[in-house]
């Protein structure tokens, strides 16, 4: 990219420059492929994908405890993106109000 020095610019010229920059950025975003939910990760790619960026030995621990969905082909581990996303969503903690409602429903069923 070439450096440009602007000493004097009219508001209209500035508006045109901003519009061009925004259009260029939006066009670049539209060209990017959508993430594939059926993408397969190996263990190193999974470590990069997970939000907390765990170490590879930590992921092996998850696999050992069967805490994470995985597939094994001979000695290599593979992880399906859609299954990992569902696993991440399943870790959502209930709010106090939601937990209270679950407890009330459980007590109602037991008292019958």
CORKALIN-V572334 format. One record per residue. RES is the residue in three letters. PSI is psi in whole degrees, -180 to 180 (NA if undefined). D_LAST is the distance of its C-alpha to the last C-alpha in Angstrom with 1 decimal. Layout:
res: [RES | RES]
psi: [PSI | PSI]
d_last: [D_LAST | D_LAST]
This chain:
res: [UNK | UNK | UNK | UNK | UNK | UNK | UNK | UNK | UNK | UNK | UNK | UNK | UNK | UNK | UNK | UNK | UNK | UNK | UNK | UNK | UNK | UNK | UNK | UNK | UNK | UNK | UNK | UNK | UNK | UNK | UNK | UNK | UNK | UNK | UNK | UNK | UNK | UNK | UNK | UNK | UNK | UNK | UNK | UNK | UNK | UNK | UNK | UNK | UNK | UNK | UNK | UNK | UNK | UNK | UNK | UNK | UNK | UNK | UNK | UNK | UNK | UNK | UNK | UNK | UNK | UNK | UNK | UNK | UNK | UNK | UNK | UNK | UNK | UNK | UNK | UNK | UNK | UNK | UNK | UNK | UNK | UNK | UNK | UNK | UNK | UNK | UNK | UNK | UNK | UNK | UNK | UNK | UNK | UNK | UNK | UNK | UNK | UNK | UNK | UNK | UNK | UNK | UNK | UNK | UNK | UNK | UNK | UNK | UNK | UNK | UNK | UNK]
psi: [135 | 141 | 138 | 132 | 123 | 120 | -36 | 127 | 142 | 159 | -36 | -44 | -39 | -43 | -42 | -44 | -43 | -43 | -43 | -42 | -43 | -43 | -42 | -42 | -44 | -39 | -39 | -39 | -37 | -29 | -22 | 134 | 147 | 146 | 136 | 116 | -17 | 22 | 142 | 137 | 145 | -178 | -35 | -40 | -38 | -41 | -37 | -32 | -39 | 142 | -37 | 3 | 60 | 159 | 156 | -43 | -31 | -42 | -39 | -36 | -42 | -43 | -44 | -40 | -1 | 39 | -13 | 141 | 133 | 166 | 144 | 127 | 110 | -111 | 1 | 140 | 140 | 151 | 130 | 128 | -45 | -38 | -38 | -42 | -43 | -39 | -41 | -42 | -31 | -13 | 5 | 134 | 143 | 147 | 167 | -40 | -44 | -43 | -39 | -43 | -40 | -43 | -42 | -45 | -40 | -44 | -37 | -43 | -37 | -29 | -8 | NA]
d_last: [74.0 | 77.1 | 77.2 | 78.0 | 79.3 | 78.8 | 81.0 | 80.7 | 78.3 | 77.5 | 74.0 | 74.2 | 75.2 | 72.4 | 69.9 | 71.3 | 71.0 | 67.4 | 66.5 | 68.2 | 66.3 | 62.9 | 63.8 | 64.9 | 61.7 | 59.5 | 61.5 | 61.1 | 57.3 | 57.3 | 59.3 | 56.8 | 54.6 | 50.9 | 48.9 | 48.1 | 44.4 | 45.5 | 47.9 | 48.0 | 48.6 | 50.1 | 49.0 | 51.6 | 50.8 | 47.1 | 47.9 | 49.8 | 47.1 | 44.1 | 43.9 | 44.3 | 47.2 | 46.2 | 48.8 | 49.2 | 48.2 | 44.9 | 44.1 | 45.1 | 42.5 | 39.8 | 40.9 | 41.0 | 37.4 | 36.5 | 35.2 | 37.3 | 37.8 | 41.3 | 43.6 | 46.3 | 49.6 | 51.7 | 51.7 | 51.0 | 47.7 | 46.9 | 44.2 | 43.3 | 43.2 | 40.3 | 38.1 | 39.2 | 38.4 | 34.8 | 34.5 | 35.8 | 33.3 | 30.4 | 31.2 | 30.2 | 28.3 | 25.5 | 26.5 | 24.8 | 23.2 | 21.9 | 20.6 | 18.9 | 17.2 | 16.0 | 14.7 | 12.8 | 11.2 | 10.5 | 8.9 | 6.7 | 5.7 | 5.5 | 3.8 | 0.0]
